[in-house]
Amino acid sequence: MRTRRCTAPAAAVAALLLATACGTDVYGQGGTQPAANQAGVPEYGDDYGAGSADTAAEVDPAGQLIVRSTPDLGSVVTDSRGFTLYRFEEDTADPPESTCNDACATAWPPVPADDVSAAEGIDATLLGEVERADGSLQLTLAGWPVYRYQDDTSPGDINGHGVNGTWNALAPDGKPASADNAPAAGGEEGPALSVVQDPSLGPIVTDAKGRTLYRFDKDSAWPMISNCEGDCLDTWKPAQPVDPEDVKGIDAELISTLERDDGTEQLAIDCWPVYWFTGDENPGDTTGHGAGDLWFAVTPSGAKAPL
């Protein structure tokens, strides 16, 4: 595994070289997912009131589709914000046809076909579109029309899987996500680092589990030092080093490794040590951003996301 270390050197020449690599900013300021619905969840249309496909067509595009690894369903496809995407077993893929309209489309908003791309783990040739009854174009994956679920209120929710026996979270190949596809211990996840488009913060970095990564204003990039010690580590966990070749959307040259005072190693981006936050309960959460005016989500360049 190739890693770039930004540890302080002993010689002045080495210091000059490292300053060139890591910049001249010395102390720069800066849960368990349900595998299926519980009994009593209404099928679409029962309790959702009147709706229309026109209303559903106003839903935001998916952006970059991402593969997320889950313990119960294996690999699941989400949109760029981390919301799970679904297929309806009463639709057809060959030819593509959506049969979810009116009240159904209110509970299960069709995902528009525009402004979509595929992250690593999804074959971009499987992306397509289908014309709905109202003339709008809906995204398809391997021919299957793609939906979100109204009761998924946070990134990482999979509340729609198994509803009425006809709705399933999508696997990357367009098939229903299934525990049979769950990775074995030590199995592959998605890229070690990915970039997601947060609706408020813009592009930020997440790890293979979809956790937002943060930097700490009391740390420094040159010399590269982590000042999160003791009780701080109960809340902010040092991110583990990654293979620079296993990142998506981040320059591999920005990936480095910090050797902490206790001898353990920590991931750094542009020489800033990065952490994940124990208060983020779901993939895509950013509840640590702005904490104490000291903690900030990390952008692909290693900078702080805006408040």
LUMZAGU-587560 format. One line per 8 residues: number of its first residue (from 1); their letters; for each residue x, y, z of N, C-alpha, C. Coordinates in pm, whole numbers, plus 32768, in hexadecimal, padded with zeros to 4 digits. Layout:
BEGIN
NUM = a = X/Y/Z/X/Y/Z/X/Y/Z | ... $
! end
This chain:
BEGIN
1 = mrtrrcta = 8056/7F88/8000/8000/8000/8000/8059/807C/8000 | 8044/80D7/7FA3/8094/814F/7F9B/8054/81BD/7FF0 | 809F/81F3/804E/806E/8261/80A0/80D6/82CE/80A5 | 80A9/8347/80B8/8104/83B9/80C3/80FF/83E9/8152 | 8172/83EF/8194/8178/8419/821F/819D/84AD/8226 | 8160/84F5/8284/817B/8582/8295/81B5/859C/831F | 8200/853A/8355/823A/8549/83D9/82AC/85AC/83D3 | 82C7/85F0/8443/832F/8656/8447/83B8/8618/8438 $
9 = paaavaal = 840C/864C/83DC/8490/8614/83C5/84F8/864D/8423 | 856E/8611/8424/85D7/8642/847A/862F/86A7/8433 | 863E/8699/83B4/869A/86EE/8369/8651/8761/8329 | 8695/87D4/831B/8655/884B/82E3/8630/8836/8253 | 8686/87F0/8204/8666/87D8/8178/85E8/8786/816B | 85DD/871E/81BE/8564/86CC/81BB/84ED/871F/81E2 | 84FD/877B/823E/848E/87D2/8267/845F/8827/81F3 | 84C1/885B/81A6/849B/88AC/8134/844F/885C/80CD $
17 = llatacgt = 847B/87E2/80B2/8435/878D/8053/83A9/876D/8083 | 8398/8752/8102/8314/8730/8137/82B8/87A8/8134 | 82F2/8820/814D/829F/8898/8146/8268/88A9/80BB | 82B9/8886/8055/8289/888F/7FCC/8217/882E/7FB4 | 8221/87B5/7FED/81BA/874F/7FD7/813B/876D/8023 | 8149/87A4/809C/80D4/87B2/80F3/80AA/8842/8106 | 80E6/88A0/80BF/80BD/892A/80CD/810A/896F/813A | 80F9/89F1/8147/8145/8A3F/81A7/80F0/8A6E/821B $
25 = dvygqggt = 8076/8A41/8224/8020/8A65/8294/804E/8A17/8310 | 808B/8A5B/836F/80CB/8A16/83DE/8064/89E4/8442 | 8017/8A3C/8479/7FB5/8A11/84DD/7F29/8A34/84AE | 7F14/8A26/842C/7E9A/8A53/83EC/7E1F/8A54/8442 | 7DDE/8AC5/844B/7D63/8ACB/8497/7CF8/8A8B/8445 | 7D02/8A97/846C/7C94/8A83/841C/7C35/8AE9/845F | 75B5/8142/850E/755B/80EC/855B/7528/8073/8511 | 74E8/8032/8552/74CA/7FB5/8508/7459/7FCC/84A5 $
33 = qpaanqag = 7471/7FA5/8427/740D/7FB5/83BF/73A9/7F41/83BF | 7326/7F5D/83AF/72C5/7EEF/83A9/72CF/7EA6/8324 | 72CD/7E23/8329/72D3/7DD6/82AD/724D/7DD6/8267 | 71E1/7DE7/82AD/715D/7DEB/8270/7100/7E37/82CB | 7091/7E67/8292/7033/7EB2/82E3/6FF2/7E5C/834D | 6FCD/7E9C/83BC/6F83/7E57/8424/6EF3/7E43/83F8 | 6EB1/7DE5/8434/6E25/7DCB/8414/6DD3/7E47/842D | 6D71/7E5C/83DA/6D17/7ECD/83EF/6D39/7F45/839A $
41 = vpeygddy = 6DA9/7F44/8352/6DC9/7FB2/82F9/6D69/7FAD/8283 | 6D22/801A/8267/6CBE/8016/81FC/6CFF/800E/8174 | 6CBC/7FCB/8118/6CED/7FCB/8090/6CD2/8054/8055 | 6D0D/806F/7FE1/6D00/80F4/7FAA/6C6D/8115/7F95 | 6C4E/8196/7FA9/6BC6/81C6/7F8D/6B67/81B9/8001 | 6B81/8163/8064/6B20/814F/80CF/6B0D/81CB/8124 | 6B7D/8203/8153/6B74/8272/81B0/6BC2/82ED/8182 | 6BDE/82F5/8102/6C32/8363/80D5/6BE2/83D2/8092 $
49 = gagsadta = 6B5F/83C2/8084/6B0E/842A/8049/6B1D/8431/7FB3 | 6AD8/8490/7F78/6ADC/849F/7EE7/6B63/84D6/7EBE | 6B8D/84B1/7E4B/6C0B/84E2/7E16/6C09/84D4/7D81 | 6C75/84F9/7D41/6C7B/84EF/7CB0/6D0A/84DA/7C86 | 6D19/84A2/7C10/6D9E/8490/7BDA/6DE0/8516/7BBE | 6D8E/857F/7B9F/6DC7/8603/7B88/6E0E/8635/7C04 | 6DD2/8620/7C79/6E12/864A/7CF5/6E94/85FF/7D0A | 6E92/857C/7CF5/6F08/852C/7D0B/6F79/8551/7CAD $
57 = aevdpagq = 6F57/8581/7C32/6FBC/85A0/7BCF/7011/8617/7BF8 | 6FEB/8664/7C60/7037/86D7/7C8B/70A7/86B0/7CED | 70B4/8631/7D09/711C/8602/7D65/71A6/8620/7D2A | 7207/863D/7D83/728F/865B/7D56/72CB/85E5/7D0C | 731F/85FF/7CA8/7367/8591/7C66/73C0/8548/7CC9 | 73EF/84D4/7CA0/743E/847F/7CFA/74CD/84AD/7D09 | 7503/84F5/7CA5/7591/8517/7CA9/75E5/849B/7C92 | 7650/848B/7CDD/76A5/8417/7CCD/7670/83A2/7D20 $
65 = livrstpd = 7651/8333/7CDD/7626/82BB/7D24/769D/827C/7D6C | 7685/8252/7DE8/76F0/821E/7E3D/76CA/8193/7E6E | 772B/813D/7E7E/7715/80B8/7EB7/7738/80BC/7F4C | 76D9/8092/7F9F/76F0/808F/802F/76E2/7FFF/805F | 773F/7FD4/80B2/773C/7F4D/80E8/76EA/7F4B/8168 | 7689/7EF0/8172/7636/7EE3/81EA/7644/7E56/8222 | 7635/7E47/82A6/7645/7DC2/82E1/75D6/7D60/82BE | 755E/7D95/82A0/74EB/7D3D/8289/74CE/7D24/81F6 $
73 = lgsvvtds = 74EC/7D87/81A1/74C3/7D7D/8115/7538/7D80/80B4 | 75B1/7D7A/80E4/7622/7D80/808A/762F/7E0B/804D | 7652/7E12/7FCE/7667/7E92/7F8A/75E1/7ECE/7F60 | 75CE/7F4C/7F84/7552/7F95/7F67/7576/8016/7F1F | 7525/803D/7EBD/753E/80B8/7E71/74F7/812C/7EB5 | 7540/819C/7EC4/7505/8218/7EF8/751D/8288/7E96 | 74D4/82F7/7EAA/74F1/836F/7E5C/7569/83B7/7E9B | 758B/842D/7E66/7603/8473/7E94/75F8/84A3/7F23 $
81 = rgftlyrf = 757C/84AD/7F57/7568/84D9/7FE2/755F/8464/8043 | 7568/83EA/800F/7564/8375/8065/74DB/8337/8076 | 7475/8366/802B/73F0/832D/8037/73E4/82B0/7FE0 | 73AA/8248/801C/739D/81C6/7FD9/7341/81D0/7F5F | 7364/8187/7EF6/7313/8181/7E7D/72D3/80F6/7E71 | 725A/80F3/7E36/7207/807A/7E37/71D5/8056/7DAC | 71A8/7FD8/7DA0/7162/7FA8/7D2A/70DC/7F6D/7D55 | 707C/7F6E/7CF8/6FF4/7F3F/7D10/6FE0/7EC1/7CBE $
89 = eedtadpp = 6FBD/7E53/7D01/6FB8/7DD2/7CBC/6F43/7DC7/7C5A | 6EE5/7E25/7C5E/6E79/7E24/7BFB/6E9D/7E72/7B7E | 6F11/7EB5/7B7E/6F45/7EF3/7B04/6F86/7E86/7AAE | 6FB4/7EAD/7A39/7000/7E51/79E4/7081/7E96/79B7 | 70E6/7E44/799A/7167/7E79/796F/717F/7E66/78DA | 713A/7E06/789C/714F/7DE9/780F/70CA/7DCE/77CB | 708B/7E36/7795/70BB/7EC0/778E/70A4/7F09/7812 | 70EF/7F75/782E/70D9/7FC1/78A8/704D/7FFF/78AB $
97 = estcndac = 7008/7FEE/791A/6F83/802B/792A/6F6A/8044/79BF | 6F3C/80BD/79DE/6F16/80DF/7A67/6E7F/80D6/7A75 | 6E53/808D/7ADB/6DC4/807F/7AF5/6D9C/80C5/7B76 | 6DF7/8112/7BB1/6DDD/8158/7C2F/6DB8/81E8/7C0F | 6D38/820A/7C1B/6D06/828E/7BFB/6CA9/82BF/7C69 | 6C80/833C/7C5E/6C1F/8378/7CBA/6C4A/836A/7D4C | 6BF7/832F/7DA2/6C1A/8326/7E31/6C99/82D4/7E45 | 6CAE/8270/7DF3/6D28/821F/7DFC/6DA3/8276/7DE8 $
105 = atawppvp = 6D9D/82D0/7D85/6E10/8324/7D67/6E27/8390/7DCF | 6DC3/83AB/7E23/6DD8/8406/7E93/6E27/83C1/7F01 | 6E06/8343/7F1E/6E4E/82F7/7F84/6ED8/82CB/7F51 | 6EE1/82B1/7ECF/6F5C/8281/7E92/6F82/82DF/7E1F | 6FC0/8350/7E3D/6FDE/83B3/7DD3/703C/837B/7D69 | 7015/8380/7CEB/706F/8353/7C80/70EA/83AE/7C79 | 715D/8375/7C62/71D9/83C2/7C59/71EA/83F3/7BCA | 71F9/8475/7BB5/720A/84A9/7B2D/7286/8470/7AEA $
113 = addvsaae = 7282/846B/7A66/72EF/842D/7A1B/7364/848B/7A03 | 7351/850E/7A17/73BC/856B/79F7/7420/8577/7A6A | 7497/85AC/7A4A/74FF/85C9/7AAC/7521/8550/7B01 | 7549/84E4/7AC1/756B/846A/7B0A/75EF/8433/7AD6 | 763D/83FB/7B2F/76BA/83B8/7B0A/76CD/8342/7B68 | 772F/82F0/7B4C/7743/8277/7B9B/77CD/8279/7BDA | 77D2/8263/7C5E/7851/8255/7CA4/7887/81C8/7C8D | 7900/81B0/7CBD/793B/812C/7CAF/78E2/80C3/7CF1 $
121 = gidatllg = 78D4/8052/7CAD/787F/7FE7/7CDF/77FB/7FDD/7C94 | 77DE/8041/7C40/7764/8040/7BEF/778D/804F/7B5C | 7762/7FF5/7B09/777E/7FFB/7A7A/772A/806A/7A3C | 776C/80D3/7A0A/7724/8146/79D3/76CD/8120/795C | 76EF/80B2/7918/769E/8089/78A5/7616/8053/78D0 | 7604/8037/7952/7583/8008/7984/7521/8079/799C | 7551/80F7/7998/74F9/8169/79AE/74AA/8187/7930 | 742A/81A7/7941/73D5/81C8/78D0/735F/821C/78FD $
129 = everadgs = 72F9/8221/78AC/7283/8270/78CC/7208/8231/788E | 7196/8253/78C7/7116/8224/7893/70B4/8299/7898 | 7062/82A5/7832/6FFD/830F/7831/6F83/82E2/7881 | 6F5C/8334/78E1/6EEA/8315/7935/6E67/8340/78F2 | 6DF9/831E/7931/6D76/833C/78F8/6D60/83D1/78E6 | 6DA1/8424/793C/6D90/84B6/7933/6DF4/84F6/78D4 | 6E49/84A5/7893/6EAA/84DA/7834/6F32/84F7/7870 | 6F40/84F2/78F4/6FC2/850A/7933/701A/848F/7922 $
137 = lqltlagw = 709C/84A4/792F/70FD/8438/791F/7130/840C/79A8 | 712A/838A/79C1/7153/8350/7A41/71D2/8300/7A2E | 722C/8309/7A8E/72A8/82BC/7A8C/728A/8227/7A93 | 72D8/81D9/7A4A/72D2/8147/7A55/735E/8111/7A73 | 7362/809F/7AB6/73DE/8056/7AD0/73CA/7FC8/7AA3 | 7417/7F9F/7A3F/7405/7F1C/79FF/7375/7F0B/79D0 | 733A/7F79/79A2/72B2/7F78/796D/7247/7F92/79D4 | 7266/7F87/7A55/7201/7F96/7ABE/71EF/8029/7AE3 $
145 = pvyryqdd = 7174/805D/7ADD/715C/80E5/7B0B/7186/80F6/7B9D | 71BE/816A/7BBC/71FC/8183/7C3F/71A8/81E7/7C8F | 7197/81C9/7D11/7146/821B/7D6B/718F/8237/7DEE | 7163/82A1/7E32/7182/82B4/7EBF/7106/828C/7F0F | 7112/8291/7F95/70A0/826F/7FEB/7083/82E3/804A | 7005/8309/8050/6FDA/837B/809F/7001/8371/8134 | 7001/82F9/816B/701C/82E8/81FA/70B0/82D5/821B | 7106/82DE/81B8/7197/82E6/81D2/71B6/8379/81EA $
153 = tspgding = 71C5/839F/8267/71D6/842C/828A/7267/8455/829E | 72C1/83F3/82A9/734F/8411/82BD/73A3/83BC/825F | 7416/83F0/8234/7470/839C/81E4/748E/831A/822D | 748E/82AD/81E2/74A9/822A/821E/742E/81DC/8244 | 73B9/821F/824F/733D/81D6/826D/731D/8172/81FE | 72E7/80FE/8225/72BB/809A/81C2/7230/806B/81EC | 71D9/80CB/820E/7155/80A8/8241/70F9/806F/81D5 | 711B/8084/8156/70C4/8056/80EB/70DA/7FC6/80C1 $
161 = hgvngtwn = 7148/7F8B/80ED/7167/7F03/80BE/7103/7E9F/80F7 | 70C1/7E57/809D/7062/7DF0/80C5/6FD3/7E1E/80D5 | 6FB7/7EA0/80C0/6F2F/7ED0/80CF/6ED2/7E88/806E | 6E66/7E4F/80A5/6E01/7E0A/8057/6E38/7D96/8005 | 6EB4/7D6F/8021/6EF1/7D03/7FD5/6F12/7D27/7F46 | 6F06/7DA7/7F22/6F1A/7DCE/7E96/6F82/7E3C/7E84 | 6FBA/7E6D/7EF2/701F/7ED7/7EE8/70A2/7EA6/7F23 | 710E/7EBD/7EDA/7191/7E90/7F07/71FA/7EFB/7EEE $
169 = alapdgkp = 7257/7F07/7F4E/72CC/7F5B/7F35/7318/7F21/7EBE | 7356/7F79/7E71/739D/7F4F/7DF8/742D/7F26/7E18 | 7455/7EB5/7DE1/74E2/7E8F/7DE0/7525/7ED1/7D67 | 75A9/7EDA/7D64/75ED/7F1F/7CF6/75D2/7EE7/7C6C | 75AA/7E67/7C61/758D/7E2D/7BDE/74F9/7E3A/7BB9 | 74AC/7E84/7C0A/741E/7E98/7BEE/73C4/7E2F/7C2B | 73FD/7DC7/7C64/73AD/7D5F/7CA6/7383/7D8E/7D31 | 7323/7D48/7D70/7300/7D6D/7DF9/7376/7D53/7E57 $
177 = asadnapa = 7393/7DB2/7EAF/73FA/7D9B/7F14/73CF/7D25/7F6B | 742F/7CD6/7F96/740E/7C5C/7FDE/747C/7C38/8040 | 7454/7BFE/80B0/74B6/7BD1/8112/7513/7B69/80D4 | 74E6/7B24/806C/753B/7AC1/8029/75B5/7B03/7FEA | 75A8/7B87/7FCE/7616/7BCF/7F8F/766B/7C1A/7FF4 | 764A/7C0D/8076/7695/7C54/80DD/7726/7C25/80DD | 7784/7C82/80EA/7810/7C58/80E5/7836/7C05/815E | 7888/7BA1/8149/78BD/7B54/81B9/791F/7BAA/8207 $
185 = aggeegpa = 7941/7B7C/827E/79A0/7BC8/82CF/7A1F/7BDF/827F | 7A49/7C5C/827A/7ABF/7C7D/822E/7AA3/7C8D/819A | 7A23/7C86/8171/7A03/7C95/80E4/7A0F/7D24/80B6 | 7A04/7D3B/8035/7A17/7DBF/7FFD/79A1/7E19/8018 | 79C1/7E98/8032/795B/7F00/8039/796F/7F58/7FC0 | 7938/7FD1/7FC5/794E/8030/7F5B/79DB/806A/7F66 | 79F8/80D5/7F1B/7A7A/8116/7F26/7A97/813D/7FB7 | 7B17/813D/7FDC/7B3B/8161/8064/7B11/81EF/8085 $
193 = lsvvqdps = 7B19/8247/8022/7AEB/82D1/8032/7A9B/82F6/7FB6 | 7A2E/833F/7FCA/79DC/8370/7F5B/79B7/8401/7F75 | 7988/8443/7F0E/7957/84CC/7F19/78C1/84CB/7F03 | 7876/8507/7F5F/77E6/8515/7F4F/77C4/85A9/7F4B | 7756/85C6/7F0A/7728/8651/7EFD/76C1/866B/7F69 | 76E9/86AB/7FD5/768B/86CD/8040/763B/8747/8016 | 75B6/8747/802C/7564/87B7/7FFD/7587/883C/803C | 75C1/883B/80B4/75E4/88B8/80F8/7679/88D8/80F1 $
201 = lgpivtda = 76CC/8870/80F7/775C/8885/8103/77A7/8878/8080 | 7766/8843/8019/77AC/882A/7F9C/77F7/87A6/7FA1 | 7861/8795/7F51/78A8/8715/7F4E/78F7/86FD/7FCE | 78E2/868A/800D/792A/8665/8086/7957/85D4/807A | 79B6/85AD/80CD/79F1/8527/80C6/79AF/84CA/812B | 7990/8451/80FF/795B/83E9/8157/79B3/836D/814B | 79AF/8319/81B3/79FD/829D/81AF/79AC/822D/8171 | 79E1/81B3/8173/79A0/8142/8132/7919/8120/8171 $
209 = kgrtlyrf = 7903/8148/81EC/7884/8131/8230/7823/81A6/8220 | 7849/820A/81D1/77F2/827D/81BB/77FC/82E6/8228 | 785C/82D9/8284/7869/8339/82F1/78B2/83B6/82C2 | 787C/842A/82E7/78BE/84A8/82C8/7942/84B1/8314 | 79A9/84E5/82D3/7A2A/84FA/8313/7A3D/858D/8334 | 7A80/85A6/83A5/7A8E/862D/83DB/7B21/864D/83F8 | 7B40/86D0/83FD/7BC2/86FE/842D/7BAE/875C/84A3 | 7C17/876B/84F3/7C12/87AE/8574/7C6C/8829/856E $
217 = dkdsawpm = 7C35/889F/8590/7C81/891A/8583/7CF6/8924/85E5 | 7CF8/88D0/864D/7D69/88D3/86A9/7DDC/8879/867B | 7DC5/882C/860F/7E31/87E0/85D1/7E83/883E/8579 | 7EED/880A/8540/7F38/8856/84DC/7F62/87F9/846C | 7F7B/8835/83F8/7FA5/87E8/8383/803D/87E8/8374 | 807F/884F/83A9/8111/8855/83A2/8148/8898/841E | 8189/8850/8478/8197/87BE/8471/8110/877A/8485 | 80FF/8704/844B/807F/86BF/8453/806D/8684/84DE $
225 = isncegdc = 800E/86BC/852A/7FFA/8697/85B5/7F65/8689/85D1 | 7F40/8621/861B/7EB9/8614/8651/7EBA/863F/86E3 | 7E63/869D/8704/7E54/86CA/878E/7DD3/8697/87CD | 7D95/8633/878E/7D1F/85F2/87C8/7D50/8579/8816 | 7D53/8587/8899/7D85/851F/88F1/7D24/850D/8966 | 7D37/84A4/89B2/7CE9/848F/8A2C/7C54/8488/8A10 | 7C05/84DA/8A5B/7B74/84D7/8A4E/7B46/84F9/89C1 | 7B94/8547/897A/7B70/856C/88F0/7B5B/84EF/889B $
233 = ldtwkpaq = 7BAE/8488/88B4/7BA7/8410/8862/7B2D/83BA/8880 | 7AE5/83DA/88EC/7A68/8393/8906/79FC/83BC/88A1 | 7A09/8434/886B/79A4/846B/8811/79D2/8471/8781 | 7A52/848C/876C/7A8A/849D/86E6/7AF1/8430/86CE | 7AD2/83D4/8673/7B25/835F/865C/7B83/8376/85E5 | 7C05/8364/85F9/7C62/8372/8588/7C3E/8313/8516 | 7C35/8348/849F/7C19/82F4/8429/7C93/829E/840A | 7C7C/8223/83E2/7CE8/81C7/83C3/7D29/81E9/833C $
241 = pvdpedvk = 7DAB/81D3/832F/7DEE/81EC/82AE/7DAE/8198/823F | 7DB8/81CA/81C5/7D80/8185/8151/7DE9/817C/80E4 | 7DD1/8122/8087/7E24/8119/800F/7E01/818E/7FB4 | 7E60/81E4/7F91/7E42/8257/7F3B/7E04/8230/7EB5 | 7E19/81B4/7E8B/7DDE/8189/7E0C/7D4B/8161/7E1C | 7D1C/8159/7E98/7C92/812E/7EB2/7C3D/81A5/7EE0 | 7C4A/8214/7E99/7BFA/828B/7EB8/7BB3/82B8/7E3A | 7B43/82FB/7E4B/7AF3/8328/7DD9/7AD4/83BC/7DEB $
249 = gidaelis = 7B06/840F/7D90/7AE8/849D/7D93/7B4C/84EF/7DE3 | 7BB4/84AE/7E1B/7C1B/84F5/7E67/7CA2/84D8/7E26 | 7CF5/853E/7E18/7D79/852C/7DDF/7DCA/84CF/7E39 | 7DFA/8460/7E02/7E45/83FF/7E51/7EC2/843C/7E8F | 7EF7/84A6/7E51/7F6F/84E6/7E88/7F53/852F/7F0B | 7ED2/8547/7F29/7EAF/858C/7FA6/7EA0/852B/801B | 7EA6/84A9/7FFF/7E92/8445/8068/7F16/8429/80AE | 7F17/8434/8132/7F90/841A/817F/7F6C/83D8/8204 $
257 = tlerddgt = 7FD2/83B9/8253/7FBE/8371/82D1/8009/83B8/8341 | 7FC5/83CD/83AE/8000/8406/8427/801B/8396/848B | 8092/8393/84C4/80AD/833B/8533/8090/8386/85B4 | 802A/835A/85FC/8000/839D/8676/8061/8381/86E9 | 8053/83CF/8754/80AE/83C1/87C6/80A8/8335/8804 | 8034/82F3/87F8/8027/826F/8834/8056/81FF/87D6 | 808D/8226/8763/80C2/81C4/8705/805F/8197/869B | 7FDF/81B9/86AB/7F7D/8194/8645/7F86/81F3/85CF $
265 = eqlaidcw = 7F48/81CC/855F/7F4D/821D/84E6/7EC4/8257/84C7 | 7EC4/82CD/848C/7E49/8316/846D/7E4F/834D/83E0 | 7DDF/8348/839C/7DD3/8381/8316/7DDF/8419/831B | 7E21/8451/82B8/7E26/84E3/82A7/7E07/8504/8215 | 7DC6/8574/8201/7DA8/85A6/817A/7DE7/862F/816E | 7E3F/8640/810F/7E90/86B8/8101/7ED7/86D8/8184 | 7F06/8670/81C7/7F53/8677/8243/7EFF/869F/82BC | 7E7C/86A7/82AF/7E26/86BF/8322/7DF1/863A/8356 $
273 = pvywftgd = 7E0A/8619/83D5/7DCF/85A0/840F/7D36/85A7/8407 | 7CF6/8537/83E8/7C64/8537/83DB/7C27/84CD/8437 | 7BA9/84E5/845B/7B63/8497/84C0/7AD4/847D/8491 | 7A92/8419/84CF/7A02/840C/84C3/79C3/8427/854B | 7943/844D/854A/78FF/8480/85C1/789C/8419/85F6 | 78A8/83F6/8676/784E/8391/86AE/77BE/83C1/86B6 | 77A8/8443/86AB/771F/8478/86AE/76D5/846C/862A | 771B/8448/85BF/76DA/8430/853D/76A1/83A3/853E $
281 = enpgdttg = 761C/8398/8540/75DC/8315/854F/75C8/82CD/84CB | 75BE/8317/845C/75A2/82DA/83DA/7608/8308/8373 | 7623/82B4/830E/767A/82E1/82A1/7647/8364/8267 | 76A0/83C1/824F/767A/8442/8218/765C/84AC/827F | 764F/8486/8300/7639/84EB/8368/76B1/8549/8370 | 7695/85C7/8391/76FF/862C/83A0/76EA/867A/8421 | 76BA/8637/848B/7698/867E/8506/7713/86B4/854F | 778A/8683/852B/7803/86B6/856A/7837/8737/852E $
289 = hgagdlwf = 7801/875E/84B9/7834/87D4/8474/7817/8852/84C4 | 787F/889C/84E2/7872/8917/852F/7876/8905/85C5 | 7885/8889/85F4/7884/8870/8685/78F3/88C0/86C9 | 78CB/8911/872C/792A/8962/8776/7974/89C6/8721 | 7944/89E0/86A8/798C/8A34/8647/7A1A/89FF/862E | 7A2C/897D/8641/7AB0/8940/8633/7AB3/88C9/85D5 | 7A40/888C/85BD/7A39/8812/856C/79EE/882E/84EB | 7A26/87FF/847B/79ED/881D/83F9/79F5/87A3/839D $
297 = avtpsgak = 7989/878B/8353/798E/8724/82EB/79FD/8747/8288 | 7A3A/86E0/824F/7AAE/86F2/81F8/7A83/86EF/8166 | 7AB8/874D/8116/7A9F/874E/8087/7B07/86F5/8042 | 7AF4/86D5/7FC2/7B54/867E/7F7C/7BE2/86B6/7F79 | 7BF4/8739/7F89/7C79/8774/7F8B/7CB7/8776/8015 | 7C6C/8747/807A/7C9B/874A/8103/7C74/87C8/814D | 7C30/8823/810C/7C06/88A1/814A/7B8A/888A/819F | 7B62/88F2/81E8/7AE9/88EC/823A/7A6F/890C/81E4 $
305 = apl = 7A06/88BD/81F3/7988/88DF/81B2/7951/895D/81F3 | 7906/89B0/81A9/78D4/8A2D/81E1/7868/8A18/8249 | 7861/8A74/82AA/77F6/8A72/830B/7775/8AA5/82CC $
! end
